[in-house]
């Protein structure tokens, strides 16, 4: 039954994609197989349930599809995931605090876009650093919306929660109320955002991060900041952390509103960061398995995400990226 339901949902999405005015490139299954080395495990980077009509500068962009086999192609993000960069996988440089503050504001902007979709708000349900991808300019985009759920407007504008029969997400990022009651709402994502914001300034595992309010109370918060960043603006970082902790309150009603409280503060901190934003890039090499500067797209098949490299059957998706990025900037 589960496989049948997934197949039906995939067919609905692909049918809707074919009916829209948004142009997309059609790929043959042979091209997809070549690009992904026949769906090799090494090319899989995450689960995805397709949301084909999302177009926003802070959401990963759809490039094309192979409807016959249920494959979708998404843009490739050259600097990998926020998780990879925070933990410096591949021995990449430390993210400056300015870049971190900007990324946080971009995540909040993309998340608010999901929550404001009409007629039904979208709840991501699996927001975490591994699902935030960074392009070559370190612009962040939310990915892996495979667990996202539409919340009926009748409850979105009132109790802002919706009972689910089973919880989904990643441990440490799941809203405790959602986990216990199955009640899903947009503030479930706000909890996940709070945990992730704490990771952005500490570069620590999510386990137990929400208990760091004790460090604030004791006046030792500066010791919790990522020590690899030498020039933290401690007062602003403290404000950032306090906001994150409010987002990660155990009770949903105690969490701040994303649009009226959280995002304005993140944008204020972003504006501060922009004043001293350094020129920052990651020098990549062909042997670096974490960051591929010459990679352009993701391919999704059977709810798995694959990376694609130039030259699949001599036909690259590179030419489609500038066009679709331009479209995104106008939305």
Order of alpha helices (4+ residues) and beta strands (2+ residues): alpha-beta-alpha-beta-beta-beta-alpha-alpha-beta-beta-beta-beta-alpha-beta-alpha-beta-alpha-alpha-alpha-alpha-beta-beta-alpha
